[in-house]
Amino acid sequence: MMNMIETPRPARPKRPFFLRRGPMENIATVVIAAGFVMLFQPFLLVVYTYSLVTLLTGTALFIVVSKFPE
């Protein structure tokens, strides 16, 4: 009769940074916050012009990233 020795399973490799839910949600939140700051600043018209695009980008990013697995 042979001795059965169980070998431990190799640990699952960590996902790359851009595929992890937590850090990407934080990045999306920062992008949304930057869009609000850009929207309410009274000094630069160019920054104000791109504020809505920044807000929408951050919102879309948050929606997509919130579907990532934990």
PQR file of N, CA, C, O and H, with PARSE charges and radii, in Angstrom:
ATOM      1  N   MET A   1       0.822  -1.186   0.000 -0.4000 1.5000
ATOM      2  CA  MET A   1       0.000   0.000   0.000 -0.0000 2.0000
ATOM      3  C   MET A   1       0.870   1.254   0.000  0.5500 1.7000
ATOM      4  O   MET A   1       1.831   1.356   0.763 -0.5500 1.4000
ATOM      5  N   MET A   2       0.523   2.203  -0.862 -0.4000 1.5000
ATOM      6  CA  MET A   2       1.327   3.420  -0.973 -0.0000 2.0000
ATOM      7  C   MET A   2       0.836   4.484  -0.003  0.5500 1.7000
ATOM      8  O   MET A   2      -0.357   4.605   0.272 -0.5500 1.4000
ATOM      9  H   MET A   2      -0.258   2.120  -1.481  0.4000 1.0000
ATOM     10  N   ASN A   3       1.780   5.239   0.498 -0.4000 1.5000
ATOM     11  CA  ASN A   3       1.419   6.377   1.348 -0.0000 2.0000
ATOM     12  C   ASN A   3       0.967   7.538   0.465  0.5500 1.7000
ATOM     13  O   ASN A   3       1.683   7.960  -0.443 -0.5500 1.4000
ATOM     14  H   ASN A   3       2.750   5.141   0.274  0.4000 1.0000
ATOM     15  N   MET A   4      -0.214   8.038   0.744 -0.4000 1.5000
ATOM     16  CA  MET A   4      -0.720   9.182  -0.020 -0.0000 2.0000
ATOM     17  C   MET A   4      -0.349  10.465   0.705  0.5500 1.7000
ATOM     18  O   MET A   4      -0.806  10.704   1.823 -0.5500 1.4000
ATOM     19  H   MET A   4      -0.795   7.695   1.482  0.4000 1.0000
ATOM     20  N   ILE A   5       0.447  11.260   0.096 -0.4000 1.5000
ATOM     21  CA  ILE A   5       0.840  12.544   0.676 -0.0000 2.0000
ATOM     22  C   ILE A   5       0.157  13.640  -0.126  0.5500 1.7000
ATOM     23  O   ILE A   5       0.303  13.731  -1.345 -0.5500 1.4000
ATOM     24  H   ILE A   5       0.817  11.066  -0.812  0.4000 1.0000
ATOM     25  N   GLU A   6      -0.584  14.461   0.586 -0.4000 1.5000
ATOM     26  CA  GLU A   6      -1.266  15.563  -0.094 -0.0000 2.0000
ATOM     27  C   GLU A   6      -0.313  16.735  -0.233  0.5500 1.7000
ATOM     28  O   GLU A   6       0.320  17.163   0.732 -0.5500 1.4000
ATOM     29  H   GLU A   6      -0.702  14.387   1.576  0.4000 1.0000
ATOM     30  N   THR A   7      -0.227  17.228  -1.414 -0.4000 1.5000
ATOM     31  CA  THR A   7       0.577  18.421  -1.625 -0.0000 2.0000
ATOM     32  C   THR A   7      -0.340  19.638  -1.538  0.5500 1.7000
ATOM     33  O   THR A   7      -1.464  19.603  -2.040 -0.5500 1.4000
ATOM     34  H   THR A   7      -0.742  16.881  -2.198  0.4000 1.0000
ATOM     35  N   PRO A   8       0.126  20.706  -0.910 -0.5600 1.5000
ATOM     36  CA  PRO A   8      -0.733  21.882  -0.795  0.2800 2.0000
ATOM     37  C   PRO A   8      -0.953  22.531  -2.155  0.5500 1.7000
ATOM     38  O   PRO A   8      -0.077  22.533  -3.021 -0.5500 1.4000
ATOM     39  N   ARG A   9      -2.148  23.078  -2.310 -0.4000 1.5000
ATOM     40  CA  ARG A   9      -2.447  23.779  -3.556 -0.0000 2.0000
ATOM     41  C   ARG A   9      -1.640  25.064  -3.640  0.5500 1.7000
ATOM     42  O   ARG A   9      -1.421  25.736  -2.632 -0.5500 1.4000
ATOM     43  H   ARG A   9      -2.859  23.077  -1.606  0.4000 1.0000
ATOM     44  N   PRO A  10      -1.211  25.395  -4.817 -0.5600 1.5000
ATOM     45  CA  PRO A  10      -0.514  26.683  -4.940  0.2800 2.0000
ATOM     46  C   PRO A  10      -1.509  27.825  -4.717  0.5500 1.7000
ATOM     47  O   PRO A  10      -2.673  27.734  -5.104 -0.5500 1.4000
ATOM     48  N   ALA A  11      -1.037  28.882  -4.097 -0.4000 1.5000
ATOM     49  CA  ALA A  11      -1.903  30.029  -3.817 -0.0000 2.0000
ATOM     50  C   ALA A  11      -2.307  30.694  -5.137  0.5500 1.7000
ATOM     51  O   ALA A  11      -1.535  30.762  -6.093 -0.5500 1.4000
ATOM     52  H   ALA A  11      -0.091  28.956  -3.782  0.4000 1.0000
ATOM     53  N   ARG A  12      -3.551  31.178  -5.145 -0.4000 1.5000
ATOM     54  CA  ARG A  12      -4.011  31.874  -6.346 -0.0000 2.0000
ATOM     55  C   ARG A  12      -3.222  33.156  -6.518  0.5500 1.7000
ATOM     56  O   ARG A  12      -3.022  33.892  -5.553 -0.5500 1.4000
ATOM     57  H   ARG A  12      -4.179  31.122  -4.368  0.4000 1.0000
ATOM     58  N   PRO A  13      -2.780  33.430  -7.710 -0.5600 1.5000
ATOM     59  CA  PRO A  13      -2.045  34.678  -7.906  0.2800 2.0000
ATOM     60  C   PRO A  13      -2.969  35.873  -7.710  0.5500 1.7000
ATOM     61  O   PRO A  13      -4.155  35.813  -8.036 -0.5500 1.4000
ATOM     62  N   LYS A  14      -2.421  36.951  -7.180 -0.4000 1.5000
ATOM     63  CA  LYS A  14      -3.223  38.153  -6.988 -0.0000 2.0000
ATOM     64  C   LYS A  14      -3.562  38.755  -8.339  0.5500 1.7000
ATOM     65  O   LYS A  14      -2.795  38.672  -9.299 -0.5500 1.4000
ATOM     66  H   LYS A  14      -1.458  37.000  -6.915  0.4000 1.0000
ATOM     67  N   ARG A  15      -4.739  39.363  -8.379 -0.4000 1.5000
ATOM     68  CA  ARG A  15      -5.140  40.033  -9.606 -0.0000 2.0000
ATOM     69  C   ARG A  15      -4.292  41.290  -9.797  0.5500 1.7000
ATOM     70  O   ARG A  15      -3.819  41.876  -8.823 -0.5500 1.4000
ATOM     71  H   ARG A  15      -5.362  39.430  -7.599  0.4000 1.0000
ATOM     72  N   PRO A  16      -4.104  41.699 -11.035 -0.5600 1.5000
ATOM     73  CA  PRO A  16      -3.393  42.961 -11.263  0.2800 2.0000
ATOM     74  C   PRO A  16      -4.151  44.123 -10.629  0.5500 1.7000
ATOM     75  O   PRO A  16      -5.356  44.028 -10.395 -0.5500 1.4000
ATOM     76  N   PHE A  17      -3.459  45.200 -10.357 -0.4000 1.5000
ATOM     77  CA  PHE A  17      -4.044  46.351  -9.668 -0.0000 2.0000
ATOM     78  C   PHE A  17      -5.289  46.871 -10.365  0.5500 1.7000
ATOM     79  O   PHE A  17      -6.272  47.208  -9.705 -0.5500 1.4000
ATOM     80  H   PHE A  17      -2.480  45.277 -10.548  0.4000 1.0000
ATOM     81  N   PHE A  18      -5.262  46.941 -11.696 -0.4000 1.5000
ATOM     82  CA  PHE A  18      -6.387  47.517 -12.423 -0.0000 2.0000
ATOM     83  C   PHE A  18      -7.588  46.570 -12.525  0.5500 1.7000
ATOM     84  O   PHE A  18      -8.613  46.945 -13.092 -0.5500 1.4000
ATOM     85  H   PHE A  18      -4.464  46.667 -12.232  0.4000 1.0000
ATOM     86  N   LEU A  19      -7.480  45.356 -11.988 -0.4000 1.5000
ATOM     87  CA  LEU A  19      -8.619  44.438 -11.972 -0.0000 2.0000
ATOM     88  C   LEU A  19      -9.147  44.188 -10.559  0.5500 1.7000
ATOM     89  O   LEU A  19     -10.016  43.339 -10.363 -0.5500 1.4000
ATOM     90  H   LEU A  19      -6.647  45.051 -11.527  0.4000 1.0000
ATOM     91  N   ARG A  20      -8.628  44.920  -9.581 -0.4000 1.5000
ATOM     92  CA  ARG A  20      -9.116  44.779  -8.212 -0.0000 2.0000
ATOM     93  C   ARG A  20     -10.194  45.807  -7.945  0.5500 1.7000
ATOM     94  O   ARG A  20     -10.078  46.966  -8.343 -0.5500 1.4000
ATOM     95  H   ARG A  20      -7.923  45.610  -9.740  0.4000 1.0000
ATOM     96  N   ARG A  21     -11.238  45.374  -7.270 -0.4000 1.5000
ATOM     97  CA  ARG A  21     -12.408  46.231  -7.070 -0.0000 2.0000
ATOM     98  C   ARG A  21     -12.123  47.411  -6.140  0.5500 1.7000
ATOM     99  O   ARG A  21     -12.452  48.551  -6.471 -0.5500 1.4000
ATOM    100  H   ARG A  21     -11.332  44.432  -6.947  0.4000 1.0000
ATOM    101  N   GLY A  22     -11.525  47.154  -4.998 -0.4000 1.5000
ATOM    102  CA  GLY A  22     -11.321  48.196  -3.992 -0.0000 2.0000
ATOM    103  C   GLY A  22     -10.520  49.387  -4.489  0.5500 1.7000
ATOM    104  O   GLY A  22     -11.007  50.516  -4.426 -0.5500 1.4000
ATOM    105  H   GLY A  22     -11.259  46.228  -4.729  0.4000 1.0000
ATOM    106  N   PRO A  23      -9.304  49.169  -4.984 -0.5600 1.5000
ATOM    107  CA  PRO A  23      -8.510  50.310  -5.450  0.2800 2.0000
ATOM    108  C   PRO A  23      -9.142  51.042  -6.638  0.5500 1.7000
ATOM    109  O   PRO A  23      -9.045  52.265  -6.738 -0.5500 1.4000
ATOM    110  N   MET A  24      -9.780  50.305  -7.523 -0.4000 1.5000
ATOM    111  CA  MET A  24     -10.383  50.962  -8.686 -0.0000 2.0000
ATOM    112  C   MET A  24     -11.615  51.780  -8.297  0.5500 1.7000
ATOM    113  O   MET A  24     -11.879  52.817  -8.906 -0.5500 1.4000
ATOM    114  H   MET A  24      -9.860  49.312  -7.442  0.4000 1.0000
ATOM    115  N   GLU A  25     -12.377  51.329  -7.286 -0.4000 1.5000
ATOM    116  CA  GLU A  25     -13.490  52.146  -6.807 -0.0000 2.0000
ATOM    117  C   GLU A  25     -12.967  53.440  -6.199  0.5500 1.7000
ATOM    118  O   GLU A  25     -13.578  54.497  -6.357 -0.5500 1.4000
ATOM    119  H   GLU A  25     -12.163  50.486  -6.791  0.4000 1.0000
ATOM    120  N   ASN A  26     -11.837  53.358  -5.504 -0.4000 1.5000
ATOM    121  CA  ASN A  26     -11.241  54.567  -4.937 -0.0000 2.0000
ATOM    122  C   ASN A  26     -10.797  55.529  -6.039  0.5500 1.7000
ATOM    123  O   ASN A  26     -10.986  56.740  -5.919 -0.5500 1.4000
ATOM    124  H   ASN A  26     -11.341  52.499  -5.376  0.4000 1.0000
ATOM    125  N   ILE A  27     -10.218  55.004  -7.094 -0.4000 1.5000
ATOM    126  CA  ILE A  27      -9.788  55.850  -8.208 -0.0000 2.0000
ATOM    127  C   ILE A  27     -10.994  56.502  -8.875  0.5500 1.7000
ATOM    128  O   ILE A  27     -10.953  57.686  -9.209 -0.5500 1.4000
ATOM    129  H   ILE A  27     -10.065  54.021  -7.192  0.4000 1.0000
ATOM    130  N   ALA A  28     -12.066  55.739  -9.069 -0.4000 1.5000
ATOM    131  CA  ALA A  28     -13.273  56.293  -9.673 -0.0000 2.0000
ATOM    132  C   ALA A  28     -13.870  57.395  -8.805  0.5500 1.7000
ATOM    133  O   ALA A  28     -14.352  58.403  -9.321 -0.5500 1.4000
ATOM    134  H   ALA A  28     -12.100  54.777  -8.796  0.4000 1.0000
ATOM    135  N   THR A  29     -13.838  57.203  -7.496 -0.4000 1.5000
ATOM    136  CA  THR A  29     -14.350  58.222  -6.580 -0.0000 2.0000
ATOM    137  C   THR A  29     -13.506  59.494  -6.659  0.5500 1.7000
ATOM    138  O   THR A  29     -14.049  60.598  -6.619 -0.5500 1.4000
ATOM    139  H   THR A  29     -13.446  56.384  -7.077  0.4000 1.0000
ATOM    140  N   VAL A  30     -12.204  59.351  -6.769 -0.4000 1.5000
ATOM    141  CA  VAL A  30     -11.323  60.515  -6.893 -0.0000 2.0000
ATOM    142  C   VAL A  30     -11.596  61.249  -8.202  0.5500 1.7000
ATOM    143  O   VAL A  30     -11.584  62.480  -8.233 -0.5500 1.4000
ATOM    144  H   VAL A  30     -11.763  58.454  -6.802  0.4000 1.0000
ATOM    145  N   VAL A  31     -11.843  60.512  -9.278 -0.4000 1.5000
ATOM    146  CA  VAL A  31     -12.156  61.147 -10.569 -0.0000 2.0000
ATOM    147  C   VAL A  31     -13.466  61.928 -10.475  0.5500 1.7000
ATOM    148  O   VAL A  31     -13.566  63.032 -11.011 -0.5500 1.4000
ATOM    149  H   VAL A  31     -11.853  59.512  -9.253  0.4000 1.0000
ATOM    150  N   ILE A  32     -14.462  61.369  -9.804 -0.4000 1.5000
ATOM    151  CA  ILE A  32     -15.737  62.069  -9.620 -0.0000 2.0000
ATOM    152  C   ILE A  32     -15.523  63.331  -8.789  0.5500 1.7000
ATOM    153  O   ILE A  32     -16.044  64.393  -9.128 -0.5500 1.4000
ATOM    154  H   ILE A  32     -14.381  60.473  -9.369  0.4000 1.0000
ATOM    155  N   ALA A  33     -14.765  63.219  -7.710 -0.4000 1.5000
ATOM    156  CA  ALA A  33     -14.487  64.382  -6.862 -0.0000 2.0000
ATOM    157  C   ALA A  33     -13.735  65.462  -7.638  0.5500 1.7000
ATOM    158  O   ALA A  33     -14.008  66.650  -7.470 -0.5500 1.4000
ATOM    159  H   ALA A  33     -14.341  62.356  -7.435  0.4000 1.0000
ATOM    160  N   ALA A  34     -12.797  65.059  -8.478 -0.4000 1.5000
ATOM    161  CA  ALA A  34     -12.074  66.029  -9.304 -0.0000 2.0000
ATOM    162  C   ALA A  34     -13.025  66.726 -10.265  0.5500 1.7000
ATOM    163  O   ALA A  34     -12.872  67.918 -10.531 -0.5500 1.4000
ATOM    164  H   ALA A  34     -12.575  64.093  -8.615  0.4000 1.0000
ATOM    165  N   GLY A  35     -14.005  65.996 -10.789 -0.4000 1.5000
ATOM    166  CA  GLY A  35     -14.996  66.611 -11.667 -0.0000 2.0000
ATOM    167  C   GLY A  35     -15.818  67.659 -10.945  0.5500 1.7000
ATOM    168  O   GLY A  35     -16.117  68.708 -11.516 -0.5500 1.4000
ATOM    169  H   GLY A  35     -14.129  65.028 -10.572  0.4000 1.0000
ATOM    170  N   PHE A  36     -16.189  67.398  -9.698 -0.4000 1.5000
ATOM    171  CA  PHE A  36     -16.934  68.399  -8.921 -0.0000 2.0000
ATOM    172  C   PHE A  36     -16.084  69.635  -8.644  0.5500 1.7000
ATOM    173  O   PHE A  36     -16.561  70.763  -8.762 -0.5500 1.4000
ATOM    174  H   PHE A  36     -15.946  66.547  -9.234  0.4000 1.0000
ATOM    175  N   VAL A  37     -14.838  69.418  -8.279 -0.4000 1.5000
ATOM    176  CA  VAL A  37     -13.939  70.561  -8.033 -0.0000 2.0000
ATOM    177  C   VAL A  37     -13.778  71.375  -9.308  0.5500 1.7000
ATOM    178  O   VAL A  37     -13.789  72.605  -9.269 -0.5500 1.4000
ATOM    179  H   VAL A  37     -14.450  68.501  -8.183  0.4000 1.0000
ATOM    180  N   MET A  38     -13.630  70.695 -10.430 -0.4000 1.5000
ATOM    181  CA  MET A  38     -13.499  71.390 -11.709 -0.0000 2.0000
ATOM    182  C   MET A  38     -14.768  72.171 -12.042  0.5500 1.7000
ATOM    183  O   MET A  38     -14.693  73.249 -12.630 -0.5500 1.4000
ATOM    184  H   MET A  38     -13.621  69.695 -10.461  0.4000 1.0000
ATOM    185  N   LEU A  39     -15.915  71.642 -11.676 -0.4000 1.5000
ATOM    186  CA  LEU A  39     -17.192  72.280 -11.977 -0.0000 2.0000
ATOM    187  C   LEU A  39     -17.401  73.550 -11.158  0.5500 1.7000
ATOM    188  O   LEU A  39     -17.964  74.522 -11.660 -0.5500 1.4000
ATOM    189  H   LEU A  39     -15.976  70.765 -11.198  0.4000 1.0000
ATOM    190  N   PHE A  40     -16.959  73.553  -9.920 -0.4000 1.5000
ATOM    191  CA  PHE A  40     -17.250  74.668  -9.028 -0.0000 2.0000
ATOM    192  C   PHE A  40     -16.108  75.654  -8.853  0.5500 1.7000
ATOM    193  O   PHE A  40     -16.221  76.573  -8.042 -0.5500 1.4000
ATOM    194  H   PHE A  40     -16.501  72.763  -9.511  0.4000 1.0000
ATOM    195  N   GLN A  41     -15.037  75.500  -9.567 -0.4000 1.5000
ATOM    196  CA  GLN A  41     -13.949  76.472  -9.465 -0.0000 2.0000
ATOM    197  C   GLN A  41     -14.255  77.652 -10.388  0.5500 1.7000
ATOM    198  O   GLN A  41     -14.750  77.449 -11.497 -0.5500 1.4000
ATOM    199  H   GLN A  41     -14.945  74.753 -10.226  0.4000 1.0000
ATOM    200  N   PRO A  42     -13.970  78.882  -9.951 -0.5600 1.5000
ATOM    201  CA  PRO A  42     -14.342  80.062 -10.742  0.2800 2.0000
ATOM    202  C   PRO A  42     -13.216  80.651 -11.586  0.5500 1.7000
ATOM    203  O   PRO A  42     -13.390  81.740 -12.133 -0.5500 1.4000
ATOM    204  N   PHE A  43     -12.078  79.987 -11.717 -0.4000 1.5000
ATOM    205  CA  PHE A  43     -10.906  80.648 -12.292 -0.0000 2.0000
ATOM    206  C   PHE A  43     -10.627  80.305 -13.747  0.5500 1.7000
ATOM    207  O   PHE A  43     -10.343  81.204 -14.539 -0.5500 1.4000
ATOM    208  H   PHE A  43     -11.937  79.102 -11.273  0.4000 1.0000
ATOM    209  N   LEU A  44     -10.698  79.062 -14.115 -0.4000 1.5000
ATOM    210  CA  LEU A  44     -10.264  78.645 -15.449 -0.0000 2.0000
ATOM    211  C   LEU A  44     -11.438  78.077 -16.244  0.5500 1.7000
ATOM    212  O   LEU A  44     -12.064  77.102 -15.827 -0.5500 1.4000
ATOM    213  H   LEU A  44     -10.928  78.331 -13.472  0.4000 1.0000
ATOM    214  N   LEU A  45     -11.728  78.685 -17.380 -0.4000 1.5000
ATOM    215  CA  LEU A  45     -12.839  78.233 -18.207 -0.0000 2.0000
ATOM    216  C   LEU A  45     -12.546  76.869 -18.836  0.5500 1.7000
ATOM    217  O   LEU A  45     -13.459  76.064 -19.016 -0.5500 1.4000
ATOM    218  H   LEU A  45     -11.219  79.476 -17.719  0.4000 1.0000
ATOM    219  N   VAL A  46     -11.287  76.605 -19.169 -0.4000 1.5000
ATOM    220  CA  VAL A  46     -10.925  75.320 -19.777 -0.0000 2.0000
ATOM    221  C   VAL A  46     -11.190  74.168 -18.801  0.5500 1.7000
ATOM    222  O   VAL A  46     -11.697  73.118 -19.196 -0.5500 1.4000
ATOM    223  H   VAL A  46     -10.545  77.259 -19.023  0.4000 1.0000
ATOM    224  N   VAL A  47     -10.851  74.370 -17.546 -0.4000 1.5000
ATOM    225  CA  VAL A  47     -11.087  73.328 -16.531 -0.0000 2.0000
ATOM    226  C   VAL A  47     -12.587  73.118 -16.358  0.5500 1.7000
ATOM    227  O   VAL A  47     -13.054  71.984 -16.248 -0.5500 1.4000
ATOM    228  H   VAL A  47     -10.440  75.223 -17.226  0.4000 1.0000
ATOM    229  N   TYR A  48     -13.338  74.216 -16.335 -0.4000 1.5000
ATOM    230  CA  TYR A  48     -14.794  74.124 -16.222 -0.0000 2.0000
ATOM    231  C   TYR A  48     -15.382  73.376 -17.424  0.5500 1.7000
ATOM    232  O   TYR A  48     -16.328  72.603 -17.275 -0.5500 1.4000
ATOM    233  H   TYR A  48     -12.959  75.137 -16.425  0.4000 1.0000
ATOM    234  N   THR A  49     -14.828  73.605 -18.594 -0.4000 1.5000
ATOM    235  CA  THR A  49     -15.330  72.986 -19.814 -0.0000 2.0000
ATOM    236  C   THR A  49     -15.253  71.462 -19.751  0.5500 1.7000
ATOM    237  O   THR A  49     -16.155  70.776 -20.232 -0.5500 1.4000
ATOM    238  H   THR A  49     -14.060  74.233 -18.715  0.4000 1.0000
ATOM    239  N   TYR A  50     -14.195  70.936 -19.166 -0.4000 1.5000
ATOM    240  CA  TYR A  50     -14.007  69.488 -19.119 -0.0000 2.0000
ATOM    241  C   TYR A  50     -14.570  68.844 -17.849  0.5500 1.7000
ATOM    242  O   TYR A  50     -14.400  67.643 -17.643 -0.5500 1.4000
ATOM    243  H   TYR A  50     -13.463  71.494 -18.775  0.4000 1.0000
ATOM    244  N   SER A  51     -15.232  69.622 -17.002 -0.4000 1.5000
ATOM    245  CA  SER A  51     -15.726  69.074 -15.737 -0.0000 2.0000
ATOM    246  C   SER A  51     -16.824  68.039 -15.951  0.5500 1.7000
ATOM    247  O   SER A  51     -16.827  67.007 -15.279 -0.5500 1.4000
ATOM    248  H   SER A  51     -15.369  70.598 -17.170  0.4000 1.0000
ATOM    249  N   LEU A  52     -17.744  68.286 -16.858 -0.4000 1.5000
ATOM    250  CA  LEU A  52     -18.827  67.326 -17.082 -0.0000 2.0000
ATOM    251  C   LEU A  52     -18.291  66.019 -17.659  0.5500 1.7000
ATOM    252  O   LEU A  52     -18.734  64.937 -17.273 -0.5500 1.4000
ATOM    253  H   LEU A  52     -17.741  69.124 -17.404  0.4000 1.0000
ATOM    254  N   VAL A  53     -17.352  66.121 -18.569 -0.4000 1.5000
ATOM    255  CA  VAL A  53     -16.743  64.910 -19.135 -0.0000 2.0000
ATOM    256  C   VAL A  53     -16.048  64.109 -18.040  0.5500 1.7000
ATOM    257  O   VAL A  53     -16.122  62.881 -18.022 -0.5500 1.4000
ATOM    258  H   VAL A  53     -16.993  66.999 -18.883  0.4000 1.0000
ATOM    259  N   THR A  54     -15.376  64.801 -17.130 -0.4000 1.5000
ATOM    260  CA  THR A  54     -14.683  64.132 -16.033 -0.0000 2.0000
ATOM    261  C   THR A  54     -15.684  63.457 -15.094  0.5500 1.7000
ATOM    262  O   THR A  54     -15.471  62.323 -14.667 -0.5500 1.4000
ATOM    263  H   THR A  54     -15.315  65.799 -17.144  0.4000 1.0000
ATOM    264  N   LEU A  55     -16.776  64.155 -14.775 -0.4000 1.5000
ATOM    265  CA  LEU A  55     -17.813  63.564 -13.930 -0.0000 2.0000
ATOM    266  C   LEU A  55     -18.414  62.320 -14.563  0.5500 1.7000
ATOM    267  O   LEU A  55     -18.582  61.299 -13.895 -0.5500 1.4000
ATOM    268  H   LEU A  55     -16.950  65.076 -15.122  0.4000 1.0000
ATOM    269  N   LEU A  56     -18.736  62.398 -15.832 -0.4000 1.5000
ATOM    270  CA  LEU A  56     -19.333  61.256 -16.521 -0.0000 2.0000
ATOM    271  C   LEU A  56     -18.358  60.083 -16.627  0.5500 1.7000
ATOM    272  O   LEU A  56     -18.752  58.925 -16.490 -0.5500 1.4000
ATOM    273  H   LEU A  56     -18.600  63.227 -16.375  0.4000 1.0000
ATOM    274  N   THR A  57     -17.096  60.390 -16.868 -0.4000 1.5000
ATOM    275  CA  THR A  57     -16.075  59.337 -16.939 -0.0000 2.0000
ATOM    276  C   THR A  57     -15.938  58.630 -15.591  0.5500 1.7000
ATOM    277  O   THR A  57     -15.897  57.401 -15.530 -0.5500 1.4000
ATOM    278  H   THR A  57     -16.776  61.331 -16.980  0.4000 1.0000
ATOM    279  N   GLY A  58     -15.869  59.403 -14.523 -0.4000 1.5000
ATOM    280  CA  GLY A  58     -15.767  58.812 -13.191 -0.0000 2.0000
ATOM    281  C   GLY A  58     -16.982  57.977 -12.837  0.5500 1.7000
ATOM    282  O   GLY A  58     -16.853  56.912 -12.234 -0.5500 1.4000
ATOM    283  H   GLY A  58     -15.903  60.401 -14.572  0.4000 1.0000
ATOM    284  N   THR A  59     -18.167  58.454 -13.210 -0.4000 1.5000
ATOM    285  CA  THR A  59     -19.391  57.709 -12.927 -0.0000 2.0000
ATOM    286  C   THR A  59     -19.434  56.399 -13.715  0.5500 1.7000
ATOM    287  O   THR A  59     -19.768  55.350 -13.165 -0.5500 1.4000
ATOM    288  H   THR A  59     -18.272  59.319 -13.701  0.4000 1.0000
ATOM    289  N   ALA A  60     -19.100  56.464 -14.989 -0.4000 1.5000
ATOM    290  CA  ALA A  60     -19.081  55.247 -15.807 -0.0000 2.0000
ATOM    291  C   ALA A  60     -18.041  54.262 -15.285  0.5500 1.7000
ATOM    292  O   ALA A  60     -18.286  53.057 -15.238 -0.5500 1.4000
ATOM    293  H   ALA A  60     -18.828  57.316 -15.436  0.4000 1.0000
ATOM    294  N   LEU A  61     -16.875  54.783 -14.893 -0.4000 1.5000
ATOM    295  CA  LEU A  61     -15.829  53.922 -14.342 -0.0000 2.0000
ATOM    296  C   LEU A  61     -16.317  53.251 -13.059  0.5500 1.7000
ATOM    297  O   LEU A  61     -16.080  52.061 -12.852 -0.5500 1.4000
ATOM    298  H   LEU A  61     -16.676  55.763 -14.932  0.4000 1.0000
ATOM    299  N   PHE A  62     -16.993  54.006 -12.204 -0.4000 1.5000
ATOM    300  CA  PHE A  62     -17.488  53.430 -10.953 -0.0000 2.0000
ATOM    301  C   PHE A  62     -18.521  52.343 -11.219  0.5500 1.7000
ATOM    302  O   PHE A  62     -18.517  51.310 -10.550 -0.5500 1.4000
ATOM    303  H   PHE A  62     -17.185  54.973 -12.372  0.4000 1.0000
ATOM    304  N   ILE A  63     -19.400  52.563 -12.183 -0.4000 1.5000
ATOM    305  CA  ILE A  63     -20.420  51.567 -12.506 -0.0000 2.0000
ATOM    306  C   ILE A  63     -19.773  50.282 -13.017  0.5500 1.7000
ATOM    307  O   ILE A  63     -20.168  49.187 -12.617 -0.5500 1.4000
ATOM    308  H   ILE A  63     -19.403  53.402 -12.727  0.4000 1.0000
ATOM    309  N   VAL A  64     -18.790  50.408 -13.892 -0.4000 1.5000
ATOM    310  CA  VAL A  64     -18.122  49.232 -14.431 -0.0000 2.0000
ATOM    311  C   VAL A  64     -17.338  48.500 -13.351  0.5500 1.7000
ATOM    312  O   VAL A  64     -17.413  47.276 -13.245 -0.5500 1.4000
ATOM    313  H   VAL A  64     -18.470  51.297 -14.218  0.4000 1.0000
ATOM    314  N   VAL A  65     -16.582  49.251 -12.547 -0.4000 1.5000
ATOM    315  CA  VAL A  65     -15.720  48.644 -11.539 -0.0000 2.0000
ATOM    316  C   VAL A  65     -16.540  47.985 -10.433  0.5500 1.7000
ATOM    317  O   VAL A  65     -16.094  47.003  -9.840 -0.5500 1.4000
ATOM    318  H   VAL A  65     -16.520  50.245 -12.633  0.4000 1.0000
ATOM    319  N   SER A  66     -17.721  48.506 -10.150 -0.4000 1.5000
ATOM    320  CA  SER A  66     -18.527  47.910  -9.087 -0.0000 2.0000
ATOM    321  C   SER A  66     -19.026  46.508  -9.455  0.5500 1.7000
ATOM    322  O   SER A  66     -19.525  45.786  -8.592 -0.5500 1.4000
ATOM    323  H   SER A  66     -18.084  49.304 -10.632  0.4000 1.0000
ATOM    324  N   LYS A  67     -18.897  46.126 -10.703 -0.4000 1.5000
ATOM    325  CA  LYS A  67     -19.262  44.775 -11.137 -0.0000 2.0000
ATOM    326  C   LYS A  67     -18.115  43.782 -10.998  0.5500 1.7000
ATOM    327  O   LYS A  67     -18.327  42.579 -11.150 -0.5500 1.4000
ATOM    328  H   LYS A  67     -18.491  46.713 -11.404  0.4000 1.0000
ATOM    329  N   PHE A  68     -16.897  44.263 -10.710 -0.4000 1.5000
ATOM    330  CA  PHE A  68     -15.747  43.375 -10.549 -0.0000 2.0000
ATOM    331  C   PHE A  68     -15.967  42.503  -9.308  0.5500 1.7000
ATOM    332  O   PHE A  68     -16.617  42.933  -8.355 -0.5500 1.4000
ATOM    333  H   PHE A  68     -16.725  45.240 -10.586  0.4000 1.0000
ATOM    334  N   PRO A  69     -15.426  41.274  -9.320 -0.5600 1.5000
ATOM    335  CA  PRO A  69     -15.528  40.442  -8.125  0.2800 2.0000
ATOM    336  C   PRO A  69     -14.643  40.995  -7.000  0.5500 1.7000
ATOM    337  O   PRO A  69     -13.666  41.700  -7.250 -0.5500 1.4000
ATOM    338  N   GLU A  70     -15.001  40.663  -5.777 -0.4000 1.5000
ATOM    339  CA  GLU A  70     -14.237  41.147  -4.595 -0.0000 2.0000
ATOM    340  C   GLU A  70     -12.822  40.644  -4.630  0.5500 1.7000
ATOM    341  O   GLU A  70     -12.038  40.943  -3.730 -0.5500 1.4000
ATOM    342  H   GLU A  70     -15.794  40.090  -5.573  0.4000 1.0000
TER
END
